Amino acid sequence: MCDKRIASLKKLALKPPRPVQTVTPEPAVPLQPPGGAPNLLRRKHKLTSAFVFNDFTKTAKTGTEGFQTLDVK
């Protein structure tokens, strides 16, 4: 039994080792984008049709910005 083991170990020692293929590591991902973190606290106002209509009627009533005056009932 020992002779078999010694013979197999000799065979393994005579085999050339497999070449190790090197792997280039990927660059680390930065935690923040290069331009800085986006400002998530600032909210944009969503324009609803009622808001736009009310703003338009106020502007039209005052006659500013070249709008004609309208009679809104």
URVENCOR-V908237 format. One record per backbone hydrogen bond with DSSP energy under -1.0 kcal/mol. NH is the residue of the N-H (numbers start at 1). CO is the residue of the C=O. If there is no record, write none. Layout:
<<NH,CO> <NH,CO>>
//
This chain:
<<5,1> <6,2> <7,3> <8,4> <9,5> <10,6> <11,7> <12,8> <13,9> <14,10> <15,11> <36,33> <40,38> <52,48> <53,49> <54,50> <55,51> <56,52> <57,53> <58,54> <59,55> <60,56> <61,57> <62,58> <63,59> <64,59> <67,64>>
//
